[in-house]
């Protein structure tokens, strides 16, 4: 029975850790979005937006249902398009 408790605690710890990562990625996405909104140089602004989309995508893919319960929409970026094309 002791090992069952350890496994449960480990699973709960993993879930908490995953939730923390998802939250952190969403915070980063919001931060990069704010930076993009304030950036006067178009090329740099586009790079901030790409980072924001990448972090939002990462958070969505870590969610157990792929973000479907949140109504998430995946935004392909040049990097994700290339990764998908390699499959």
Backbone as numpy.savetxt, mean C-alpha at the origin, in Angstrom:
# Nx Ny Nz CAx CAy CAz Cx Cy Cz
-1.39 -27.83 24.40 -2.19 -26.62 24.40 -1.35 -25.36 24.40
-0.19 -25.42 25.03 0.67 -24.25 25.09 1.09 -23.78 23.72
1.38 -24.73 22.83 1.81 -24.34 21.49 0.67 -23.70 20.70
-0.57 -24.12 20.95 -1.71 -23.50 20.27 -1.82 -22.04 20.63
-1.60 -21.74 21.92 -1.65 -20.34 22.36 -0.56 -19.52 21.69
0.62 -20.08 21.60 1.73 -19.38 20.96 1.43 -19.13 19.49
0.84 -20.11 18.82 0.49 -19.94 17.40 -0.56 -18.86 17.24
-1.58 -18.86 18.13 -2.62 -17.84 18.05 -2.04 -16.46 18.29
-1.20 -16.35 19.31 -0.58 -15.07 19.61 0.29 -14.61 18.43
1.01 -15.56 17.83 1.83 -15.22 16.67 0.99 -14.74 15.51
-0.13 -15.41 15.27 -1.02 -15.01 14.18 -1.60 -13.63 14.44
-1.99 -13.38 15.69 -2.54 -12.06 16.03 -1.47 -10.98 15.89
-0.25 -11.34 16.28 0.85 -10.39 16.11 1.10 -10.09 14.65
1.01 -11.12 13.83 1.18 -10.94 12.38 0.08 -10.05 11.82
-1.14 -10.27 12.27 -2.26 -9.46 11.80 -2.05 -8.00 12.21
-1.65 -7.79 13.46 -1.41 -6.42 13.93 -0.28 -5.78 13.14
0.77 -6.55 12.89 1.89 -6.04 12.11 1.46 -5.68 10.69
0.65 -6.54 10.09 0.17 -6.29 8.73 -0.71 -5.05 8.69
-1.58 -4.92 9.67 -2.43 -3.72 9.73 -1.59 -2.47 9.88
-0.53 -2.57 10.68 0.37 -1.44 10.86 1.06 -1.06 9.56
1.50 -2.08 8.80 2.15 -1.81 7.51 1.17 -1.16 6.55
-0.05 -1.67 6.50 -1.07 -1.11 5.60 -1.32 0.35 5.97
-1.48 0.63 7.25 -1.72 2.00 7.70 -0.54 2.90 7.34
0.67 2.40 7.55 1.87 3.19 7.25 1.95 3.50 5.75
1.66 2.51 4.91 1.69 2.73 3.47 0.64 3.75 3.05
-0.53 3.72 3.67 -1.57 4.70 3.35 -1.13 6.10 3.79
-0.49 6.19 4.96 0.03 7.49 5.42 1.07 8.02 4.44
1.96 7.15 3.99 2.99 7.56 3.04 2.34 8.03 1.73
1.33 7.30 1.27 0.64 7.70 0.04 0.03 9.08 0.19
-0.60 9.33 1.33 -1.21 10.65 1.57 -0.13 11.73 1.63
0.98 11.42 2.27 2.09 12.38 2.36 2.63 12.73 0.97
2.85 11.72 0.15 3.36 11.96 -1.20 2.34 12.74 -2.04
1.06 12.48 -1.81 0.02 13.23 -2.53 0.08 14.71 -2.16
0.25 14.99 -0.86 0.37 16.39 -0.42 1.61 17.05 -1.02
2.72 16.31 -1.07 3.93 16.86 -1.68 3.70 17.17 -3.15
2.99 16.28 -3.84 2.71 16.49 -5.26 1.85 17.74 -5.47
0.87 17.91 -4.59 -0.03 19.06 -4.73 0.71 20.39 -4.54
1.77 20.37 -3.75 2.52 21.59 -3.48 3.71 21.79 -4.42
4.00 20.81 -5.25 5.19 20.86 -6.11 4.93 21.66 -7.39
5.70 22.72 -7.63 5.49 23.52 -8.83 6.12 22.91 -10.10
7.11 22.06 -9.95 7.78 21.48 -11.11 7.02 20.22 -11.55
6.54 20.25 -12.78 5.67 19.18 -13.28 6.31 17.79 -13.19
7.55 17.69 -13.62 8.21 16.37 -13.63 8.33 15.80 -12.21
8.69 16.64 -11.27 8.81 16.19 -9.88 7.43 15.89 -9.31
6.46 16.73 -9.64 5.07 16.51 -9.19 4.57 15.15 -9.67
4.86 14.81 -10.91 4.46 13.50 -11.46 5.14 12.35 -10.72
6.39 12.55 -10.33 7.10 11.51 -9.59 6.50 11.33 -8.20
6.11 12.42 -7.53 5.44 12.31 -6.24 4.11 11.57 -6.40
3.38 11.89 -7.46 2.09 11.21 -7.69 2.30 9.72 -7.94
3.34 9.38 -8.67 3.63 7.97 -8.92 3.94 7.25 -7.61
4.75 7.88 -6.77 5.05 7.28 -5.46 3.77 7.11 -4.65
2.91 8.11 -4.66 1.65 8.02 -3.92 0.80 6.85 -4.42
0.70 6.71 -5.74 -0.07 5.59 -6.31 0.56 4.25 -5.95
1.89 4.19 -6.01 2.59 2.94 -5.68 2.32 2.52 -4.24
2.41 3.47 -3.32 2.16 3.14 -1.90 0.70 2.79 -1.66
-0.22 3.47 -2.31 -1.64 3.13 -2.17 -1.89 1.73 -2.72
-1.27 1.42 -3.83 -1.41 0.10 -4.44 -0.84 -0.97 -3.50
0.31 -0.70 -2.92 0.93 -1.65 -2.00 0.01 -1.92 -0.82
-0.55 -0.87 -0.24 -1.46 -1.04 0.89 -2.67 -1.87 0.48
-3.20 -1.60 -0.69 -4.37 -2.33 -1.17 -4.07 -3.80 -1.38
-2.90 -4.11 -1.93 -2.58 -5.51 -2.19 -2.32 -6.28 -0.90
-1.99 -5.61 0.19 -1.77 -6.29 1.46 -3.06 -6.57 2.21
-4.13 -5.91 1.84 -5.41 -6.15 2.51 -5.91 -7.54 2.13
-6.52 -8.24 3.10 -6.94 -9.63 2.84 -7.84 -9.79 1.62
-8.71 -8.83 1.37 -9.61 -8.95 0.22 -9.15 -8.09 -0.95
-7.91 -7.66 -0.91 -7.37 -6.84 -1.99 -7.97 -5.45 -2.03
-8.56 -5.00 -0.91 -9.13 -3.66 -0.84 -10.53 -3.55 -1.40
-11.13 -4.67 -1.77 -12.45 -4.61 -2.38 -13.51 -4.09 -1.41
-13.36 -4.39 -0.12 -14.34 -3.90 0.85 -14.27 -2.39 1.01
-13.14 -1.79 0.68 -12.97 -0.33 0.77 -13.36 0.35 -0.54
-13.73 -0.42 -1.53 -14.05 0.16 -2.83 -12.80 0.64 -3.54
-11.69 0.00 -3.26 -10.41 0.44 -3.82 -10.36 0.21 -5.32
-9.73 1.14 -5.98 -9.46 1.02 -7.41 -7.96 0.98 -7.59
-7.49 0.00 -8.31 -6.06 -0.10 -8.54 -5.69 0.78 -9.72
-4.66 1.57 -9.51 -4.19 2.47 -10.55 -2.89 1.94 -11.12
-2.91 1.46 -12.35 -1.66 0.96 -12.92 -0.66 2.09 -13.12
0.57 1.81 -12.82 1.65 2.76 -13.05 2.60 2.11 -14.04
3.52 2.85 -14.60 4.46 2.22 -15.54 5.15 1.00 -14.94
5.49 1.08 -13.65 6.15 -0.06 -13.01 5.22 -1.26 -12.88
3.98 -1.03 -12.46 3.06 -2.16 -12.29 2.65 -2.73 -13.63
2.60 -1.92 -14.65 2.28 -2.43 -15.99 3.39 -3.34 -16.47
4.65 -2.93 -16.24 5.78 -3.77 -16.65 5.80 -5.08 -15.88
5.51 -5.03 -14.59 5.50 -6.26 -13.78 4.40 -7.18 -14.27
3.24 -6.64 -14.56 2.12 -7.46 -15.04 2.46 -8.06 -16.41
3.16 -7.32 -17.23 3.50 -7.81 -18.56 4.51 -8.95 -18.52
5.33 -8.99 -17.45 6.32 -10.05 -17.33 5.72 -11.40 -16.96
4.50 -11.41 -16.45 3.85 -12.66 -16.01 3.63 -13.62 -17.12
